[in-house]
Amino acid sequence: MKRNLVMMPGLLTLLAPAMVAAQQAPLPIAAPKAQDAQVTVPVQAAAANINITPRRVIFDSSKRTEAVYVFNQGTTPVTVDVALVDNAMLPSGEIVPMSRLAERGAEGLGAKVRSAKPFVLAAPSRLILPPGQGKTVRVRATLADTATTAEYRTHLTVTTVPPADTGLTAEQAAAAEKGELVLRIQSVFGISIPLIVRGGTPDATGGIGAITPSATRDGPALAVTLQRKGTTSLYGNLELRTAKEVVGVARGIAVYPEADERQALVPLLRPLKRGEVITATYSADDGKKPVEITSGSYTAS
């Protein structure tokens, strides 16, 4: 009995300003019938290793252009598409494309997102990146309404393009041995950075709400609720400290205008002792000396 299965490319998009890494979960395979030979599963998988800098871009009256550098850290050539994609932030801190808000039960957030697409141009729309090399995407913005402090945002999204030979040809499928399930996995990777257009002066203020114990795959953590008021976003680093030492840091944490608050998960460098008082400090990260936005405390139980 001959089985041939072709898995079409899927999109794995992460809105982190750092390099994207992905894990392909195994697909469930039914047990072979008695009359079948033992099913073997040759798997071919492809991975991308691209990076993008800077981590975010803010356009205002003093800045109208930016060069975004896309770098191929892998050993094979990569073709990527460049597009502007509008996303929204969920209360969990997750970034979701506007087109997927309904399936997450968060349609109301869409009305709060002010798209920067009308103000932004990015070129070229496709790059071919040789291994170990990078190329530049030029981004230009026109100024938003200076009469308000409103903030507009979109995400510059770079997505790998599958090679032309993705999948199995008819000849390859027909060449499978009897009882063999042929599976080829071709992952598509995306990486995004926010492009923010401001017409006026930022007016956002922050606060810290509930802090609760949590966990990550690597160990204990604290879930910190960051609160925001105003019409612009917040961005910075979150530090957890006892009276003597730093016990956790999370960098590059944003709170976007559509989110009045969001959770930030901060991994702990060590388990907390009962009764320890932790100070959580959220500080602006603009490349200069950190400026505290807000702080709160938590007592370990």
N, C-alpha and C positions, 0 to 999 in steps of 0.2 A: 504493500500500500504506500502510495507516494503522497506526501503532504508538502505543500509549498506555501509559505506565508511571507508576504512582503509588508513591512511596517513603513507607512509613509512618514515623512518628516513631521515632527511635532515641535511646537514652539515652547521653549523654556525661557521666560523673561524674568530677570531679576533687576529691581530698581535701586541698585546700590551703586554708588559711585565708584566702587572698586571692581576688580576683575571678577568675572562670573565663572563659577565652577558648578558643575552639575553632576548628579548621580542618577543613572538610569535604573529604575526599579525593574526587577525581573517580571516578566509576564507569566501568569498562571498557565500551565500546560496540562491538558487532560491526560489521564493515564492511558497508555496504549491498550487497545483491545487484545484479547487473547490471540487472535490470528495475526496481529501485527508484529513486525519485528520490533526490537527495542528502538525507541525514538531517541535520536541524538539531535542536539541543537547547536549547529555552528552559528556563532553570533559574530557579526562584524559591527563594530561601533566606531564612530568618529567623534572627536572632541575638538573644541575650539579653545584658544587661549589668547584672548584679546583683552586689551586694557584701554582705558580712555581717561584723558586728563584735560582740563581740571575736573574736580568733583561736582562743581555747580558753577553757574554763571549768573550774575546779576547785572542787568542793563538799567541805567538811569540817565540822568541829565549829563553825567560826567563820563559815561561809557556807552558806546553804541556798537562796537565790534568786538569779536573774540575769535581766536584760533583754537579749535578743539582738536587735540592730537589723538589719533586712534592707532594703536600699536599692536602688531601681531607678535606675540611672545612664543608662538609655536614653531614647529619645524617644517610645516607645509604651507603653501600659499592659501590665503583665505580671501573670499569675496564677501563684502558686507554691504547691506543696504542701509542708507541713512534716511531717517524720517522724523517728523515731529508728531508726537503722540500725547494726547491729553490724558492724564491720570488723576485719580483722587485718592486721598489718604483716609483709610478706615480708622476707627477708634483704636484698633489693635496696633496701629502703626504701619500696617501693610499698605503698599501702593498698588492700586488696581486700575487697569484701563477703564475709561468711562464706559466703553461698550460692554463691560462685564459687571457693572454695578447692580443691575437687576438680578442677576443670579446670586449675588451676595446679599440681597435684600436691603440695598443701600441706595436706591434710586434718588432719594432726597439729597444726597451729597452732590450729585451732578449739577444741580441748580446753583450750588455755592461756588463752583469752580469757575474762575474767570480765565478763559483761554488766551494765551499769548500768541497763538498762531497768526492772527491778523497783523501782528507787529514784528514777526520774526521771519527771516529768510536764512536757509542753510544750504550750502552747496560744497561739493557735488553730492548727488543722491546715491552714488555707488562708488565704492573703493575696492581696488584689488591690492591686497597687502602681501608682499613677498615675506617669507619667513624671516623673523628678526628685524623687520622694518615697519615703519609707520608712515601715515600720511595725515594731512591736515584737512579738517572741515572748517570752512569759513562761515561764521555766523554774524549776521547783521540785524540790528533791531531799530525800529523807529520808536520814538518816545510815546508812551501812553499818556492818558489825560493827566496833565499836571495840576488840574483843579481839585483832584481828590488824592487820597493816600492809597487808593485801590492798588492791589498787586495782581498781576497777570502771570500765568505760568503754563508752560508746556514742557515736555521732556524730549530732548534730543536722544533718539533711540537708534542704536547700531545693532543690526541683526545679521547673523551669518546667512549666506545663501548656500544651500546644498549643492554639491557638485552635480554636473550634468548626468553622471552615471549612477545617481542615487537609485536604490532599489535593485531588483533582479530583472535581467532580460529574460525573454522566453526561453532562450537557449540555456541560461543558467538554471532556471527553474526546472526545465526538463532533465537537466543533468543530475538532479538529486538522486541519491541512492534510495532504494526501496525502504520504506518505513522511516525516512529521514525528514525531519521538519527543518526547513531552511528559514532562518530569521536574520534579517539585516536591520540593524537599528541605526538610524541617521538622525542625530539630535540637531536641533536648530537653537542657537544661543543668542540671547539679546542682552544688551547692557544699556543703561540710560543714565543721563544726568539732567537735573532740572535747569531750565532756562527761565529766569524770572525777570519780568519787566515792571519797573516801578515808575510812576509818574511823580510821586511826591515823597515825603519823608516817612520812613517806617514808623509805625505807631504801636506795634505789638508789645504787650507786656506778658509776663509769664508767672506761673505759680506751680506749686507741687501739691498734688492731692494725695490719695492713698498710696502707701508703700506696703507691698505684701511679699511674703516669701514665695519663691517659685523655683524652677529648675530648668536647666538646659541639658543637652545631650552630654555635655562635659562636666556637669556638676551643678551645685546650688547657685541661685541667682536671686535678685530682688526685682520685682516688677514695680516700676515707678510711674505714677500717673503725672504727665506733664500737662498743664493747663495753659491756655492762650486766650488773650483778649485783644481786640483791635482788628484792623483790616489787612495786616501784613503777616508774614510768616516769622517763625523763630528758627534759629539754627545754632547748634553748639554741641558741647561735650558734657556728659553727665558723669560726675565723679562721686564715688562713695568713700567716705573716710571715717575712721574712728578718731579718738583723741590722739592716737599715736601714728597711724599709718593709713595709706590708701588700700582699700579692700576690693575695689572694683571700678572700672572705667568703661564707658561706651562713648565712642566718638562719632561725630557727624550725624547727630539726632535732630531731625527737623520736625516742626509742628506747622502744618500748612493752614492757610486761612479757612478752608472748609471744615477743619477739625477744631472744635473748642477744646478738646483734650485728646490725648493719645497715650497709650502705654509704651514704655521703653523697658526692655528686659536687659538688665545689667548683670553679667556673670560675675560671681565672686571669686576672688583669688584664693580664698580659704573659707571653710565653714565658720559661721558666726557663733560666738559663745553666748549663752543665755545671759540676758541683761546688758549686752553691749549696745551702746547708743551709736547709731550710724547717721552721719550728716550727708544728705544728698544735695549736691550743688550743680546746678545747670548754668553753664557759662557760655557766652557768645564766642564763636570761633570764626574770626575774620582775618586770620593770619597775623594779627598783632597780639598785644598782651590780652589774655582772656579777661572778659568783663562779666561779672556775675549777673545772671538774669534773675534767678530765684534759688531758694534752698528750702529744705525740709528735713525732718528727722524721723528716725525709726528705731525702735527698741526691740532687739532680738528676743524671741521667746523660746 
